[in-house]
Amino acid sequence: MSSIARLIYFALSIYIWMIVIRVAISWFRPRPGTVLHRVYRSLSDVTEPYIGLFRRLLRGTRIEGSGIDFSPALAVIALFIAMRIVARY
């Protein structure tokens, strides 16, 4: 793997972790003004443009009326696929 491919692979890995941490923090519903809320807002600012693409694709998808958002999972799967492609070079 070339050095550019390694850098892209590393960046994709970091971005996946940012999405995972954002989702994990969202389960705790951090209160405004706390450090956890600031971390969540920062991660949301960075990851929302990408996750929003998948949210628009899944707009009407609901499982028996639940409000579960599958767009972060789909976004991570797409990044894993991109990592596999990058790893070939």
C-alpha positions in Angstrom: 0.0 0.0 0.0 1.4 3.4 -0.9 1.9 6.1 1.6 -1.0 8.2 0.2 -3.3 5.1 0.4 -2.2 4.6 4.0 -3.0 8.2 4.9 -6.4 7.9 3.3 -7.0 4.6 5.1 -6.0 6.1 8.4 -8.3 9.2 7.8 -11.2 6.9 7.0 -10.5 4.9 10.2 -10.5 8.1 12.3 -13.8 9.2 10.7 -15.4 5.9 11.4 -14.4 6.2 15.1 -15.8 9.7 15.2 -19.2 8.4 13.9 -19.2 5.6 16.5 -18.3 7.9 19.4 -21.0 10.4 18.3 -23.6 7.6 18.2 -22.5 6.3 21.6 -22.6 9.7 23.2 -26.1 10.3 21.7 -27.4 7.4 23.8 -26.6 9.3 27.0 -28.3 12.6 25.9 -25.7 14.9 27.3 -27.0 18.1 28.9 -26.1 21.4 27.3 -23.1 23.1 28.9 -21.3 19.9 29.8 -18.1 18.7 28.3 -19.8 15.7 26.9 -22.3 17.9 25.1 -19.5 20.0 23.6 -17.7 16.9 22.4 -21.0 15.6 20.9 -21.7 19.0 19.2 -18.1 19.0 17.7 -18.5 15.4 16.4 -21.9 16.2 15.0 -20.6 19.3 13.2 -17.9 17.1 11.6 -19.9 14.0 10.8 -23.4 15.3 10.0 -22.8 16.4 6.4 -21.7 12.8 5.6 -24.4 11.1 7.7 -27.0 13.4 6.3 -26.5 12.0 2.8 -27.6 8.6 4.1 -30.3 10.0 6.2 -31.9 11.5 3.1 -31.7 8.0 1.4 -33.5 6.4 4.4 -36.0 9.2 4.9 -39.1 7.1 5.1 -37.7 4.0 6.7 -39.1 3.1 10.1 -39.4 -0.2 11.9 -42.9 -0.4 13.4 -43.0 3.3 14.1 -39.7 3.4 16.1 -37.4 6.3 15.7 -34.2 4.3 15.2 -31.8 6.1 12.8 -29.9 3.6 10.7 -28.0 6.3 8.7 -24.8 6.2 10.8 -24.7 2.4 10.4 -25.0 2.7 6.6 -22.4 5.5 6.6 -19.9 3.3 8.5 -20.6 0.4 6.1 -19.9 2.7 3.1 -16.6 3.8 4.8 -15.6 0.2 5.4 -16.1 -0.5 1.7 -14.0 2.6 0.8 -11.3 1.3 3.1 -11.3 -2.1 1.4 -10.9 -0.4 -2.0 -8.1 1.9 -0.7 -6.3 -1.1 0.9 -5.9 -2.7 -2.5 -3.6 0.2 -3.6 
